[in-house]
Amino acid sequence: MAPRTDTLLIAKGSNDIALLPRMANRHGLIAGATGTGKTVTLRVLAEQFSRIGVPVFMADVKGDLSGMAMPGGDRPEPNERAKQLGIKDFAFESCPTVFWDVFGNQGHPVRATVSEMGPLLLSRVLNLNDVQSGVLTLLFKIADDNGLLLLDLKDLRAMAQFAGENAAAFKTEYGNISAASIGSIQRGLVAIEEQGGGSFFGEPAIDLNDLIQTGPGGRGVINILAADKLMQSPKLYATFLLWMLSELYENLPEMGDPEKPKLVFFFDEAHLLFEDAPKVLEDKIEQVVRLIRSKGVGVYFVTQNPLDVPDAVLGQLGNRVQHALRAFTPRDQKAVRSAADTFRASPGLDVTKAITELGVGEALVSLLDAKGSPAPVERALICPPGSRLTPLSAEERTTVIKGSVLYGHYEKTVDRESAYEKLKAKAAAQQAEEAQPENQKGRTAEPRSDASKIFGAMVTSAAHAMGSQLGRQIIRGVLGSILGGGKRR
């Protein structure tokens, strides 16, 4: 049976409140205090997208979304809500689901190469200041110029050590590389590895096309990232999701305004994306969100407080579901007023007052109409989800993982020759040459720069690397063309 393509019923107030598929890539916001029903709203939206053949990506930060792989019926609340709202065709049903996990324990392993992640985002993960970030950028530049592939953390660690030991030789061509900055980078890398984040960097890197799949009956696949452990490293979590968004933007073709999204991306705990973010990164995030719409990707931020999202981003979120907010502190009161001001007024509804009175599963909802204008806000009850509310058992999750067509591909790690191996071989060759008698040592036919002397015989292998598919990935750009870098070819 072909998937439906009609409106997506989200909530019911005095009227049915439905999301138009062709307006779904105009992005959205799900906000509200803890325990007010944001997760159920996320579920309902994801299920509705899946039913019309739109794949979804979401992070499971609390470990309670895995039940979407099974039909509901485990709890009485959905049936009761369906009867309350008069939904006659309500049925319990599962969604085609694929589980992912950076650590490889609760889903298919998710990896990216260090080169793909790039210096801007890595600087944030490593907690580097501007000077240290500049040195990290130089490390990438030196590696790029010499065909050294930065695939995993040991490659970057070796590159940092090598550049630090030869800082004087690199100074004229690349600039100052201070020992203090190299030390900060190395300490940051150790911290990431201690948190378990080292398993994220390497190969095979995730092919984001594997997220854009449909299952039985043409339903969109729900991709669920196990993020309960990842959330213990908040910056790695936020940076990873931002990297995924930027890669989607760089690699997906332009679609204009499609009849329905190509993919919907839910960014839970969205405040972590903007927390302590430097202005340059915040600007890039705003650009990614603004431009990715033309690639057919809808981005939905899920957060407790609308003030967590900068105004430049918030203004792009046309579809709004606002759950209850508390107004105990001046900041809380400001958040309530700000949230109320973003809605198109509705006669007879005091939005500011209503936000503090909403019950669990109740929300103020405003979705875009056929002309792309926000509809008047309405107080409504969110529709019930059809999938199971109880999380899967470990055995059930394993069955789903092993039943996936992707099983076996990402589970096998690849460790090809890259910067670590080449620099190790270079050091060994240099030691062997130094051990030779003086009259047997190789001579340089003509003068070369200090930096060129350092790499010596690596030029041939560098040219080979740059000619390979993987070598061309060095010409990355984290946040790609937005930062002026080239796209992967």
Beta strands, then each sheet from edge to edge (+ up, - down):
strand 1: 8-12
strand 2: 16-19
strand 3: 28-31
strand 4: 56-60
strand 5: 97-101
strand 6: 108-109
strand 7: 222-226
strand 8: 263-268
strand 9: 297-303
strand 10: 319-322
strand 11: 362-366
strand 12: 378-382
sheet 1: 2+ 1- 12+ 11- 10+ 3+ 9+ 8+ 4+ 7+ 5+ 6+
end
